[in-house]
């Protein structure tokens, strides 16, 4: 029969104790939202007309759409420049 290394056993016991402590600490400080709210059986209604309202607003205010496009392009440009600083950007690993 192989001789059991005492240090390995002590380390294993310490690791199990630490895992149990961290699990209990997580349960103590965390709220699980799966069971937090009482199920009402109701379903949230979607607003299908909201996009049509947005289109009407854009037709009345074409500058708003241009401003939105401008901000999207600025954001895309910012993301591209920040990713260029990363040396691994675009490389396949």
N, C-alpha and C positions, 0 to 999 in steps of 0.2 A: 504494500500500500504506500502511496506517495505521501511524503511528509508535507503537511500544510504550512505554508508560510504565515506566521503569526501577524506580520505587518499587513499582508493582503487581507486577512480576515478583519482586522481592526479598521482598515480603510473602507472595506465593503460595508461594515456596520455603520461607520460614520456617514457614508454616502446615503445609505437607506434612511438614517435618521434625518439627514439634511433634506432629502427629497420629501419625507413626510412632513417636516416642519414647513417647508415652502408650500406644499399643497394645502396645508391647514391655513397658512397665512393668506394664500390666494383666496380660499373660500371665505375667510373672514373679511377681506377687504374688497371683494368683488360681488357685484349684483348680476346674477344671470338673468337676462331679459327674456329668455325662452318661456319662463313661467312667471314673469313679473306682472304682466298685465292680465286682467281677467278677460277671457274670450267673450266678446259681445255678439258674435255671429254676423255683425254688420260688415259690409264691404264699402270701401271708400269709392265714391263716384268720381269718375274722371271728367274733366272739362274738355270736351271735344271742340267746343267753339273758341277756345282760347287762341289757337293758332290762326283761325280766321280773323279774330279780333286783331291779332298782331299784324296780319297782312293788310287789313284796313288801315291800321295805324301807319304802316310803312308807306302805303299809297299816299296818305295825307302828309306824311313827313319823310320825304326821301332822304333828307340829310341824316336822319337817325340811322337808316340802314347803312349809309356810307360810313358813318362814325363807327358802327358795329364792325363792319368789314375792316376798317382801319385798325381798330383795336385788336382784332383777331390776327391780322398780319403782323402787328407789332409784337404780340405775344409769341407767335411762331418764330419770328426773327430772334427774339430774346432767347427762346429755348434752344434754337440752333446755335447761337453764339456761345451760350453757356455749355452746350455739349461739345463744341469744338475745343474747349479748354481741356476736356478729358482726352487723354492720349489714346484710349481704347475705343473711342467713339466710332461706330460704323465697322469695326473689325469683327470678323467671325472668329469665335473661340473654338 
